[in-house]
Structure formats: structure tokens, C-alpha cells
Amino acid sequence: MAELVRGSLGAEADDVFCRECWVVTGGNPYEAVELIAKVQDRNLAPDAESASLLGELAASARGTGLIKRLERLGHAAVRLAWAAAVLGTEISAELAASVAGLPPAEAQAAADRLRVARILTGTRTLEFIHPLIATAVYQAIPPTTRTGLHGQAAWALADAGLGITAAARHLLETHPEGDPNTVRQLRAAARENLRLGAPDAARRCLERALREPPAPEDRAGVLYELGCSALLTAPATTVNHLTAALEQPFLDPELRENATFRLAQVFAHNDELAKAATVAGAEVARSHSPRARLRMQVAHYLWLVFDAHEEQASDRSLRLARLVEHLPGETIEERALLCVRTWDAMLRGEPAADTLDVAARAMGLSYTDPDWGFELPSVAALSYMYADECDRAEELFSSAIAECEQVGWSGAHLSFGFTLLGLVWFRRGMLVKAEECAREGVRLAERVGDRVPARWYAVGLLVDVLLSRGRVEEALRVARTYDFAPPYLTAVVFPDSQTVYGRLLLARGLRKEAEAQLTAAGARLEAKGIVNPTWCPWAGHLALAVAEEDPARARALTAKMLRRAERYGTPTAIGEALSFSAAVAEDGQALPLRERAVEILRRSPSRHAYAEALIDLGAELGRGGATDRATGLLSEGAELAEECGADRLAERGRAELSALRLRLNGTRPLARRGASPAEHG
């Protein structure tokens, strides 16, 4: 403050005066400049005697003092200050002169006066002394003049080659005049903003373009682009814009195809899968080219596959299989259809090796492709995970998240990316990392809406992971916080929401309620043709729920589960089915099942499932007297469970080990401790 005062009033300004300036302005540079101007107007000496007058002067300096002082500097200075305020920060002196409409010499003289008055600083690049000064000057510009200056700034920036997005910031502030060039500039700026990862800025440009308004033949295109800009953050708004685009009289076939494809996509994101499939299917007959027809077929089949209440799923699956049987995957459209077929084959539990043959032909789609979107490459990547190729799946989803973040996607698709990466970690038994990803998926999904698929995916995974970690009460709190309960979505969600909810009920000891939910889940999935037990182990959890009252039904459920797992053919599927079978087996029949489960799960990427199988086998052997081997298995299982973050499972392994050692030392054995329902998964 002392430097500011002495720089304006002279080096002789004493300390008392400088300190009082600091006190009455609170150290605010904007108010200090105005106070010093008042002191100069009154010809006050900067000494202790004048210091007592500063409080009153400071009060009067607040308000219109700056503007009056600016006006006294002359018309050119006012115009230059206005131009600088409109341009913002890091203001080019040449651009400011151009926007102000001043010749170079006159602009230079005006800039000198503004610097002396401590309104502006800098030479080739100008800045306001303080942001509050810039704000005050901007607000003092008459509204019509300010609008005109923004228009001049837009064209000046464009002419200077400083980028369409910089110019568009000013076009947003101009009055609509039906100018086709303004519409073109705003649409170009929107495309650039989307490329740079700024969908909200793109949306503002397109909304302004719509108000210009565009020519009738361009209106559908603007509405389509506006809908696309809101696709990831506001699905309901997107539906309105795309529907309006499709109702426009001037609509060429390519734009109609693109708008229909996007409309189907946004219906799906809004949990209206049947409507999404219908919209795409109706467009197939109207398509004018083989490429367009294939694209609409992809969308139609994709949303049918994800419609949990699809009728005649088996017939649709057969048609899809025939359609792609000889497709080499040379074009994007072919690869997209192969992605859908890969996912359908996995859900139906066709042999994993066959599924991966199709997946290999499907690879090559970008997760942020503006035409094909996130879903198609994601389902192909997940097929690798379910086929026990978790390293490949992790690589693909890490790439997906990086792509989403690079283009600025922060809504549903980025949420899906984190959730699906968490699903891969869960599959590998890395429960701590899986929980972190699931929580990030929930956080991102909350930006989009309450009951959208993205949140059900993320919350379902989080509950599933917490149950596998043995944290039942925390899983219950999460479910209640996010209303994770019936009614469920119409979309196929994974992990399956109803199965996870049934598992939560079972972990809380509510066996009858769990039985009802898991029975309903099984009936729904069977009707849809989704029978791969590694995708959804509802039958295993249902077997645990009914084992006490109906052991025959429990064993029948796990026997069917094991047959389907053996058809699919992965170590994880077979090993988990064997573990469920052992849990409900007749007396004396569990040991060979547990032996085989350990042998097979040793080859599985699921370290958590393997740790549980080790502990189950160790406990079984210990009760049968094979103490040496049991001790080794329990130690290994407990250590592995702890590494996985399966806290309750590790605790059970250590308890079994302690009980075994007590028996070896002649102490009375503890009561048998079996696996809790929450740990099976």
C-alpha cells in the first residue's frame, strides 16, 4: 500500500498516512486507487494531519468514482477501456484498438492516460490493475454498446486467427439477427469445444445458434448437434432436441440416420430399452444404403440384448448368430455387430473359446467414437474378463477411461468406465481396488440422475464388493442410501441388481426374502436366455438360501450350475460352481468337490475365489483329521484372503486355523464355523 501511495502522491508520503490508507481500504487495490484519486482531487498533503480525512474519502470513493474519473480521461480512453473490459484478460493492445475503433496513435495515447490513472497496466498486452476495476468498467458500458463491442470483438479475434472458440465467447453475447455466418461460427465453435472436452461450452454455443435462428434447412442440423452435446449429461434434454430434429421438414437421409441412432442411444441411457430397440428397428427399413442398414441393425440388436424383458430372445439370438457367421470384421459396422454377438454368446454361456474367436474379430472400436459410442467396445472387453482373460480386459478398460477423460466425458460413460474397471478388479479378487473404482463410478453417476443405469451398475458393484469383504452393515447402508431395492431397471445390469439384492438379504439372515428375490432373478434370466453362471451366480446363492429347508432343491440348482459352467469352460466358472456344490452337498460328498475346486481355481485369475476354496478345503480336511495338510491350506488361504481385502474371509481362515491347533494340543475343539453366505461369490 505504501508503494502504491508514494508512487502516486510522492515519496514524501509519511507512514501514518500510508497505514491509514491501508486501514480504510482493507488493502483492496481497487479501493486504494479510487481513494488516491480522491486525495489528488482535494490536493491533500499525504501526511498525518490528512490521515484523519481518509475514512470519509474512502466511503465516497466507493461507487461511481472510477467511472467519473475514467470519463474525465476523454472519449478515446473510455472507448479503449470498454474494449479492454469486453476482451477480458491478456488483452492485445492492437485488438483493443481495433474493437474500440481507434487509430493506433490515438489508442496509444489513450492507453498512456489509462496507465497513469492506474486503470490499466502493460504495453503490448494490457491488463486492468484489479479485476474489480475491469468488472466496474464492463458494467458501466451501455447495454446496446456492450453488445456491439462483443460483436466487433468476435470478428476481430477471428480475423486475427486466434481461434473460433475465442470468437464464439463474444458471439454468445450478441443479439440474434438471423445471420447465417454467426450460426456457422457457433456450430464450428461447438465442434471444437467437443473436441477439446468441453461439452457444456459446446451446448451454450448451439443454444445461441438456435436463437439466431438458423435457416430452415439448417435447423435440424443444429438441433441434432445440440442433442449430441447433452447426450452424456442430460439424457432427457437430448431426447427433446433429437425428436425435434427428426420432425424438421428439411432432413436429409444421413442426418435422419444419425439422429435416429442417437435417439435410440439416449432412450437406452434413460432405461427405455424397448423404445430404443423399436426406434432403431423402424429405421432399418428406411435406410438407403447397406452401411446405414447395418448400423441400424447393430443398434436394434444391441438394445434388444440389453432389454431385460425382451420377448423371443432365443429367436433374436439365432438371427444375430446367422447374421455375423461369416463377417470378417473388416469394417467398423461389421466390428460393431460382432461386439453385440460376442456379448450375446457370453450371456448364453456358449463355450468361452468360441466367444473369444468372435471377440477377436470385433476389436478395433474406439470407446469415444462419435458414431458407435461406449457400449460396443465395452461389452467385447467384458467378454474377455468373463473368459478369464482379465489382463486383457483391464488393459482395455484403462484405455477406455483415459479416452473418456481426454475428450472431457465426465458423465454416464466415464462412470461406466470406472465401474467396469472395478468389475475387472473384483473378478481378479482385488477387492480394495474394486471398491475404489465402484465408489468413483457412483460419484460420477450421481451427476446424471437417480435411477439411470450408470448408477445401478456402480451401486450394485459396490454392494457386491462390500459383501465379499464381509462388510454387511456397510453394504446395507449403501443400498439404503441409493435406493438399491425393487423395483429394478428394465435394462440388463451387471452385476445383476436383483441377485446382488438377494445376496444382501441372505447375508443378513433373511433367507425367505432372499429366496424370493433369487428365484425371481433366475426366472427372469432363464426367460431371457442368460444362463452363464459366471456372469450371474444366482443359482449358487439361491442354493445356499434353501439348503436347510430343501437340500434336494439346493443340490439340483448347483448341479445345473455346474453343467453350465463346464459348457462355458473357464476355471473361474467351474471352480465357483464346484464350491457352491460342496456347500450344499450331502454328508461325505463335499470333500472331493472341494479338492477339485481348489485344483481348478488355482488356474483362475480370481484370487478371492481361490482363497475361499483353500479355506473351505482346509477346514474340511481339518475336521477329517488331515491336520498337516489342513494347516498349510488354511494358512495360505488366510494370507491370500488378506491380500485380496476379503477381511471376513481372512478372519474365518485364521479362526479355523486356531481351532485346528487347539484340537492338536488336546483342547476341546471349537464349534464348526462354516462360510457365511456373504462370502460366497
Secondary structure, DSSP 8 states (H G I E B T S, - for coil): -HHHHHHHH-TT--HHHHHHHHHHHTT-HHHHHHHHHHHHHHT--SSHHHHTTHHHHHHHHTTTHHHHHHHHT-HHHHHHHHHHHHH-SSEEHHHHHHHHT--HHHHHHHHHHHHHTTSEE-SSEEEESSHHHHHHHHHHS-HHHHHHHHHHHHHHHHHTT--HHHHHHHHTTS-----HHHHHHHHHHHHHHHHTT-HHHHHHHHHHHHHS---HHHHHHHHHHHHHHTTTT-HHHHHHHHHHHHT-S---HHHHHHHHHHHHHHHHHTT-HHHHHHHHHHHHTT--SHHHHHHHHHHHHHHHHTBTT-SSHHHHHHHHHHHHTT----SHHHHHHHHHHHHHHHHTT--HHHHHHHHHHH----TT-TTTTTHHHHHHHHHHHHTT-HHHHHHHHHHHHHHHHHTT--SHHHHHHHHHHHHHHHHTT-HHHHHHHHHHHHHHHTTT-SSSHHHHHHHHHHHHHHHHTT-HHHHHHHHHHTT-SSS--SB--SS-HHHHHHHHHHHTT-HHHHHHHHHHHHHHHHHHT---TTT--HHHHHHHHHTTT-HHHHHHHHHHHHHHHHHH--HHHHHHHHHHHHHT--TTSHHHHHHHHHHHHTTSS-HHHHHHHHHHHHHHHHHHT-HHHHHHHHHHHHHHHHHHT-HHHHHHHHHHHHHHHHHHTT----------GGG--
